[in-house]
Amino acid sequence: MTSKKPVWTPFPHSSKSFDYAGEALKKAWPGLHGGDCEPFPDDKRAAALIKAAGAAGKGHDAQTLAGRLQQAWRDFHAGRFQQAFEAGASLGALGASTAVKAIGIHAGYLVDDEDERLRRYQRAVELAEQAVAALPDEANSHYRYAYALGRYGQAISIATALKQGLAGKIRQALDRTLALAPGHAEAHTALALYHGEVIGKIGTLVAAMTYGAKAGEAEKHMQTALKLTPKAPIVHLEHGNLLLLLKGRKGEDEAAEAYETAARCKPRDAMEAMDAAWAAEQIE
């Protein structure tokens, strides 16, 4: 009996304004990647990746790799998540950043089946592990690993996640990300949520003693992220989520304000369109 081929639900909104053809991608790049600090994949960047990857980079030339990475990112921003994932995954560690982001965002928003979502997060973890092994000096090798582990951890039981030591692995990966890229807004956001979720799951005292998770640290990282990427809906969306984690019902009004801010942000790509739409749903 053959297994069912995974279904990639199409991006449900209009994507015409997110089609960054030709030089439009490079021009829009600072806004599109202000949150994850992903360098623009031109020939010079591609050559550096090939050299750094060692054995994982053999067989690639810089010009061809740059073109393939740029097209993969165009597909991602336009909401063609399957194409972005497959293109990135076909490049192994060199394309893992694109592939992990594409499969993770698609699974989080457009996959309803829990088992299938879990399988996709597991695949994201595998790809991220390849990137960490081949490109350990790349901030996003560690960030995508933390991201994939975090999504995987949310998809399994709390007991299983703790038993597997996911919290410590995520914290270590995020710390490494920020050591390599102090201005990585998405890592600051993720670290804020790390503190908030651990506190929410096991309580303030045990969280601080066992994992070093503190509300003050969560708030500090979130404020940094908000300053770095004020136009990104995800940072306001996660700010709202953090307020609920730390304050419970007492934080509902502040959280609603954060969701409203997220919903008002003008999306610059498919991911941001879904972030803003999800935020709007929380205040309906």
C-alpha positions as CSV (number, residue, x, y, z in Angstrom):
1,M,0.0,0.0,0.0
2,T,1.5,3.3,-1.1
3,S,1.4,6.4,1.2
4,K,-0.7,9.3,0.1
5,K,1.2,12.1,-1.6
6,P,1.3,15.3,0.6
7,V,-1.3,17.9,-0.5
8,W,-0.1,21.5,-0.7
9,T,-3.1,23.7,-0.3
10,P,-2.7,26.8,-2.4
11,F,-2.1,30.2,-0.9
12,P,-5.7,31.5,-0.5
13,H,-5.2,35.2,-1.2
14,S,-4.3,37.2,-4.3
15,S,-0.5,37.1,-4.8
16,K,-0.1,39.5,-7.7
17,S,1.5,42.2,-5.6
18,F,3.9,39.6,-4.1
19,D,5.4,38.6,-7.4
20,Y,8.9,40.0,-7.2
21,A,10.2,39.4,-10.7
22,G,13.7,40.3,-11.9
23,E,15.4,43.1,-10.0
24,A,12.2,43.7,-7.9
25,L,13.3,41.0,-5.5
26,K,16.6,42.6,-4.6
27,K,14.9,46.0,-4.2
28,A,12.3,44.6,-1.9
29,W,14.7,42.3,0.0
30,P,15.5,44.6,3.0
31,G,11.8,44.8,3.8
32,L,11.1,41.2,3.1
33,H,14.0,39.9,5.2
34,G,14.4,42.6,7.9
35,G,13.1,40.0,10.3
36,D,15.3,37.0,9.6
37,C,18.5,38.8,8.3
38,E,18.7,36.5,5.3
39,P,21.4,37.8,3.0
40,F,20.4,38.4,-0.6
41,P,21.6,35.4,-2.6
42,D,23.6,37.1,-5.3
43,D,26.6,35.4,-7.0
44,K,29.0,36.6,-4.2
45,R,26.8,35.2,-1.5
46,A,26.3,31.9,-3.4
47,A,30.1,31.5,-3.8
48,A,30.6,32.1,0.0
49,L,27.9,29.5,0.8
50,I,29.5,26.9,-1.5
51,K,32.9,27.5,0.0
52,A,31.6,27.4,3.6
53,A,29.6,24.2,3.0
54,G,32.6,22.1,2.0
55,A,31.5,18.7,0.8
56,A,27.8,19.8,0.8
57,G,28.7,22.6,-1.6
58,K,30.5,20.4,-4.2
59,G,29.0,20.3,-7.7
60,H,27.5,23.8,-7.4
61,D,28.6,26.9,-9.2
62,A,27.9,30.3,-7.8
63,Q,25.9,31.8,-10.7
64,T,23.5,28.9,-11.0
65,L,23.0,28.5,-7.3
66,A,22.3,32.3,-6.9
67,G,19.6,32.0,-9.6
68,R,18.0,28.9,-8.1
69,L,17.9,30.5,-4.6
70,Q,16.5,33.7,-5.9
71,Q,13.7,31.9,-7.7
72,A,13.0,29.8,-4.6
73,W,12.6,32.9,-2.6
74,R,10.4,34.5,-5.2
75,D,8.2,31.4,-5.0
76,F,8.1,31.7,-1.2
77,H,7.1,35.4,-1.2
78,A,4.4,34.8,-3.8
79,G,2.9,32.0,-1.8
80,R,4.1,29.2,-4.0
81,F,5.2,27.3,-1.0
82,Q,5.5,23.9,-2.6
83,Q,7.7,25.2,-5.3
84,A,9.8,27.1,-2.8
85,F,10.2,24.1,-0.5
86,E,11.0,21.6,-3.3
87,A,13.6,24.0,-4.8
88,G,15.2,24.7,-1.5
89,A,15.2,21.0,-0.4
90,S,16.8,19.9,-3.7
91,L,19.8,22.1,-2.8
92,G,20.3,20.4,0.6
93,A,22.0,22.5,3.2
94,L,22.5,25.3,0.7
95,G,18.7,25.7,0.3
96,A,17.6,24.7,3.7
97,S,16.8,28.2,4.9
98,T,14.2,28.7,2.1
99,A,12.9,25.1,2.4
100,V,12.4,25.2,6.2
101,K,10.6,28.5,6.1
102,A,8.4,27.4,3.3
103,I,7.3,24.1,4.7
104,G,6.9,25.6,8.2
105,I,4.8,28.5,7.2
106,H,2.6,26.4,4.9
107,A,2.1,23.7,7.6
108,G,1.3,26.2,10.3
109,Y,-1.4,28.0,8.2
110,L,-2.6,25.7,5.5
111,V,-2.3,22.1,6.8
112,D,-5.3,21.0,8.8
113,D,-4.4,17.3,9.4
114,E,-2.4,17.1,12.6
115,D,-0.4,14.0,11.6
116,E,0.6,15.6,8.3
117,R,1.6,18.8,10.0
118,L,3.8,16.9,12.4
119,R,5.4,15.0,9.5
120,R,6.2,18.3,7.8
121,Y,7.7,19.8,11.0
122,Q,9.9,16.7,11.3
123,R,11.1,17.2,7.7
124,A,11.9,20.8,8.6
125,V,13.9,19.6,11.5
126,E,15.9,17.2,9.3
127,L,16.7,19.9,6.8
128,A,17.7,22.4,9.5
129,E,20.0,19.8,11.0
130,Q,21.7,19.5,7.7
131,A,22.2,23.2,7.5
132,V,23.6,23.4,11.1
133,A,26.1,20.6,10.2
134,A,27.2,22.1,6.9
135,L,26.9,25.8,7.7
136,P,27.4,26.3,11.4
137,D,28.5,30.0,11.0
138,E,25.2,31.0,9.3
139,A,22.8,32.6,11.8
140,N,19.8,31.1,9.9
141,S,21.1,27.6,10.2
142,H,20.5,27.9,13.9
143,Y,17.4,30.0,13.7
144,R,15.6,27.6,11.3
145,Y,16.6,24.7,13.5
146,A,15.0,26.5,16.5
147,Y,12.0,27.4,14.5
148,A,11.5,23.9,13.2
149,L,12.0,22.4,16.7
150,G,9.6,24.9,18.2
151,R,6.8,24.1,15.7
152,Y,7.4,20.4,16.2
153,G,7.3,20.8,20.0
154,Q,4.0,22.6,19.7
155,A,2.6,19.7,17.7
156,I,3.4,17.0,20.3
157,S,2.5,16.7,24.0
158,I,4.2,18.9,26.6
159,A,5.4,15.9,28.4
160,T,7.0,14.4,25.3
161,A,8.6,17.8,24.3
162,L,10.1,18.2,27.8
163,K,11.3,14.5,27.8
164,Q,13.1,15.1,24.5
165,G,14.8,18.1,25.8
166,L,13.4,20.4,23.2
167,A,13.4,23.5,25.4
168,G,17.1,23.4,25.9
169,K,17.9,22.7,22.3
170,I,15.7,25.6,21.2
171,R,17.2,28.0,23.7
172,Q,20.7,27.0,22.6
173,A,19.9,27.5,18.9
174,L,18.4,30.9,19.5
175,D,21.3,32.0,21.6
176,R,23.6,31.0,18.9
177,T,21.5,32.8,16.3
178,L,21.7,36.1,18.2
179,A,25.5,35.6,18.8
180,L,25.9,35.5,15.1
181,A,23.3,38.1,14.2
182,P,22.4,40.4,17.2
183,G,19.8,42.2,15.1
184,H,17.8,39.1,14.1
185,A,14.3,40.2,15.0
186,E,12.6,36.9,14.5
187,A,15.1,35.2,16.9
188,H,14.4,37.9,19.5
189,T,10.7,37.3,19.0
190,A,11.2,33.5,19.3
191,L,13.3,33.9,22.4
192,A,10.6,36.1,24.0
193,L,8.0,33.4,23.2
194,Y,10.4,30.7,24.6
195,H,10.4,32.4,28.0
196,G,6.7,33.0,27.9
197,E,5.7,29.5,26.9
198,V,8.0,27.8,29.4
199,I,6.6,30.1,32.2
200,G,3.0,29.4,30.9
201,K,3.6,25.6,31.0
202,I,5.4,25.0,34.3
203,G,5.0,28.2,36.3
204,T,7.2,31.2,37.1
205,L,9.4,29.7,39.8
206,V,10.1,26.3,38.2
207,A,10.6,28.0,34.8
208,A,13.3,30.3,36.2
209,M,15.1,27.6,38.2
210,T,15.0,24.9,35.5
211,Y,15.2,26.8,32.2
212,G,16.2,30.3,33.2
213,A,12.9,31.5,31.7
214,K,11.9,34.9,33.0
215,A,9.1,37.3,32.2
216,G,11.5,40.3,32.2
217,E,13.7,38.6,29.6
218,A,10.6,37.8,27.5
219,E,9.5,41.5,27.5
220,K,13.0,42.7,26.8
221,H,13.4,40.5,23.7
222,M,10.0,41.4,22.4
223,Q,10.6,45.1,22.7
224,T,13.8,44.7,20.8
225,A,11.9,42.8,18.0
226,L,9.2,45.5,17.9
227,K,11.9,48.2,17.4
228,L,13.7,46.2,14.7
229,T,10.6,45.3,12.6
230,P,7.7,47.6,13.4
231,K,6.1,47.0,10.0
232,A,6.0,43.2,10.3
233,P,2.6,41.8,11.4
234,I,4.2,38.7,12.9
235,V,6.0,40.7,15.6
236,H,2.8,42.4,16.8
237,L,0.9,39.1,16.5
238,E,3.5,37.3,18.7
239,H,3.5,40.3,21.1
240,G,-0.2,39.7,21.6
241,N,0.4,36.0,22.2
242,L,3.2,36.8,24.7
243,L,0.9,39.1,26.7
244,L,-1.6,36.4,27.1
245,L,1.1,33.9,28.1
246,L,2.4,36.2,30.8
247,K,-0.7,37.9,32.0
248,G,-3.6,35.6,31.1
249,R,-7.0,37.3,31.1
250,K,-5.4,40.5,32.6
251,G,-3.5,40.9,29.3
252,E,-6.5,40.4,27.0
253,D,-7.0,44.1,26.2
254,E,-3.4,44.7,25.5
255,A,-3.2,41.6,23.4
256,A,-6.2,42.8,21.4
257,E,-4.4,46.0,20.7
258,A,-1.4,44.1,19.5
259,Y,-3.5,41.9,17.2
260,E,-5.2,45.1,15.8
261,T,-1.8,46.5,15.0
262,A,-0.8,43.3,13.3
263,A,-4.0,43.3,11.2
264,R,-3.4,46.9,10.1
265,C,0.1,46.1,8.7
266,K,0.3,46.2,5.0
267,P,1.5,42.7,3.9
268,R,4.7,42.6,1.8
269,D,4.4,38.9,0.9
270,A,2.2,35.8,1.3
271,M,3.5,35.0,4.7
272,E,2.7,38.5,6.0
273,A,-0.7,38.4,4.4
274,M,-1.5,35.2,6.4
275,D,-0.1,36.7,9.6
276,A,-2.2,39.8,9.3
277,A,-5.3,37.7,8.4
278,W,-4.8,35.5,11.4
279,A,-4.4,38.5,13.7
280,A,-7.7,39.9,12.3
281,E,-9.5,36.7,13.1
282,Q,-8.4,37.0,16.8
283,I,-10.3,40.2,17.2
284,E,-13.5,39.4,15.3
